[in-house]
Amino acid sequence: MDLLESLKAKNFVVIGRAGMDLYADPPGTPIEQAGNFYACLGGSSANIAAGIVKHGGKAALVTSVSDDAVGRFCLQQLDNYGIGKSHVKTVGGEARNSLAVVDTNGEDTQAVIYRNEAADFVMTEADVAEVDFSQYAALITTGTVFAAEPSRSAAFLAFDKAKEAGLPLIFDVDYRPYSWPSAEVAAETYSRAGAMCDIIIGNDVEFGFMAGDYDKGLDKARELAKSTARIVVYKMGHEGAITITPDEEFRTGIYKVDALKPTGAGDSFLGGFITALAAGYGLKDAVLRGSACASIVVSRVACAPASPTPAELDEFLANHPGPSGTEG
């Protein structure tokens, strides 16, 4: 099935973590001075799923959560957003859900991430084997799932099973060095995963890492678009993004806002971008809608709660002067 035709079903299986985010309250308070915190759903894959559902799609999460109050908080939050949790397993022992403690001080934002004995890394091949991938339109994941075993093997099995079922694979590189045993393992794993995927999204540093040379990230993105991927989005922070396909390449800018924090931008971009493609928007318009979602999220507290609804996105686009530096 054609990639874009497949996405039109708007029913996605998302692999990866759900966690708890704690934001220093009121906004602008440094973590070390905070007396109160606002708790909300976090974790890159859960944030992506929340964005998809807010834009009218369906999303089911495949992951593990801890058998404790924080894990139950995550499960309740998945229910609140309408994210499918039939493939979410509760695990005991020392496994703990991801916890992020964040403040909202613009460029000086602090984000302290706790990933010791992460519950989502306990996801197994047996968990993935229970998923009927044929009922979904596409598989989405971020690079975090590959950082440790048994999650890494489980994620690659999910890739294989999804491909067998004819699903496109959508991959956000999302390289976080602190989760990996070594840079060498990460580079090898990302190269393997990237070669299997139809849509790949990452920033200039992440593609540079995959290339083994930070000055050759764009070359790596172009190589993937020419060899295996159908769409590659090479993000460059405030300089916008370069989108590459086997047939074209174009550059888009960003929607400038007063940012409270940088967290959640990539997750919101992916959710907005994919649902825009699924809704029939052209590739450039889908990238721009994803970029607008990212800008909205960084201008608000939190990640999943900050992801815009379609009405909020349309209002933002109608009132914003437009993206900077869009070309081609």
Secondary structure in CASP SS format (residue, H / E / C, confidence):
PFRMAT SS
TARGET T0000
AUTHOR 0000-0000-0000
METHOD secondary structure of the structure
MODEL  1
M C 1.00
D C 1.00
L H 1.00
L H 1.00
E H 1.00
S H 1.00
L H 1.00
K C 1.00
A C 1.00
K C 1.00
N E 1.00
F E 1.00
V E 1.00
V E 1.00
I E 1.00
G C 1.00
R C 1.00
A C 1.00
G E 1.00
M E 1.00
D E 1.00
L E 1.00
Y E 1.00
A E 1.00
D E 1.00
P C 1.00
P C 1.00
G C 1.00
T C 1.00
P C 1.00
I H 1.00
E H 1.00
Q H 1.00
A C 1.00
G C 1.00
N E 1.00
F E 1.00
Y E 1.00
A E 1.00
C E 1.00
L E 1.00
G E 1.00
G C 1.00
S H 1.00
S H 1.00
A H 1.00
N H 1.00
I H 1.00
A H 1.00
A H 1.00
G H 1.00
I H 1.00
V H 1.00
K H 1.00
H C 1.00
G C 1.00
G C 1.00
K E 1.00
A E 1.00
A E 1.00
L E 1.00
V E 1.00
T E 1.00
S E 1.00
V E 1.00
S E 1.00
D C 1.00
D C 1.00
A H 1.00
V H 1.00
G H 1.00
R H 1.00
F H 1.00
C H 1.00
L H 1.00
Q H 1.00
Q H 1.00
L H 1.00
D H 1.00
N H 1.00
Y H 1.00
G C 1.00
I C 1.00
G E 1.00
K E 1.00
S E 1.00
H E 1.00
V E 1.00
K E 1.00
T E 1.00
V E 1.00
G C 1.00
G C 1.00
E C 1.00
A C 1.00
R E 1.00
N C 1.00
S E 1.00
L E 1.00
A E 1.00
V E 1.00
V E 1.00
D C 1.00
T C 1.00
N C 1.00
G H 1.00
E H 1.00
D H 1.00
T C 1.00
Q C 1.00
A E 1.00
V E 1.00
I E 1.00
Y E 1.00
R C 1.00
N C 1.00
E C 1.00
A E 1.00
A H 1.00
D H 1.00
F H 1.00
V H 1.00
M C 1.00
T C 1.00
E H 1.00
A H 1.00
D H 1.00
V H 1.00
A H 1.00
E C 1.00
V C 1.00
D C 1.00
F H 1.00
S H 1.00
Q H 1.00
Y C 1.00
A C 1.00
A E 1.00
L E 1.00
I E 1.00
T E 1.00
T E 1.00
G H 1.00
T H 1.00
V H 1.00
F H 1.00
A C 1.00
A C 1.00
E C 1.00
P C 1.00
S H 1.00
R H 1.00
S H 1.00
A H 1.00
A H 1.00
F H 1.00
L H 1.00
A H 1.00
F H 1.00
D H 1.00
K H 1.00
A H 1.00
K H 1.00
E H 1.00
A C 1.00
G C 1.00
L C 1.00
P C 1.00
L E 1.00
I E 1.00
F E 1.00
D E 1.00
V C 1.00
D C 1.00
Y C 1.00
R C 1.00
P H 1.00
Y H 1.00
S H 1.00
W C 1.00
P C 1.00
S C 1.00
A H 1.00
E H 1.00
V H 1.00
A H 1.00
A H 1.00
E H 1.00
T H 1.00
Y H 1.00
S H 1.00
R H 1.00
A H 1.00
G H 1.00
A C 1.00
M C 1.00
C C 1.00
D C 1.00
I E 1.00
I E 1.00
I E 1.00
G E 1.00
N E 1.00
D H 1.00
V H 1.00
E H 1.00
F H 1.00
G H 1.00
F H 1.00
M H 1.00
A H 1.00
G C 1.00
D C 1.00
Y H 1.00
D H 1.00
K H 1.00
G H 1.00
L H 1.00
D H 1.00
K H 1.00
A H 1.00
R H 1.00
E H 1.00
L H 1.00
A H 1.00
K H 1.00
S H 1.00
T C 1.00
A C 1.00
R C 1.00
I E 1.00
V E 1.00
V E 1.00
Y E 1.00
K E 1.00
M C 1.00
G H 1.00
H H 1.00
E H 1.00
G C 1.00
A E 1.00
I E 1.00
T E 1.00
I E 1.00
T C 1.00
P C 1.00
D C 1.00
E C 1.00
E E 1.00
F E 1.00
R E 1.00
T E 1.00
G C 1.00
I C 1.00
Y C 1.00
K C 1.00
V C 1.00
D C 1.00
A C 1.00
L C 1.00
K C 1.00
P C 1.00
T C 1.00
G C 1.00
A H 1.00
G H 1.00
D H 1.00
S H 1.00
F H 1.00
L H 1.00
G H 1.00
G H 1.00
F H 1.00
I H 1.00
T H 1.00
A H 1.00
L H 1.00
A H 1.00
A C 1.00
G C 1.00
Y C 1.00
G C 1.00
L H 1.00
K H 1.00
D H 1.00
A H 1.00
V H 1.00
L H 1.00
R H 1.00
G H 1.00
S H 1.00
A H 1.00
C H 1.00
A H 1.00
S H 1.00
I H 1.00
V H 1.00
V H 1.00
S C 1.00
R C 1.00
V C 1.00
A C 1.00
C C 1.00
A C 1.00
P C 1.00
A C 1.00
S C 1.00
P C 1.00
T C 1.00
P H 1.00
A H 1.00
E H 1.00
L H 1.00
D H 1.00
E H 1.00
F H 1.00
L H 1.00
A H 1.00
N H 1.00
H C 1.00
P C 1.00
G C 1.00
P C 1.00
S C 1.00
G C 1.00
T C 1.00
E C 1.00
G C 1.00
END
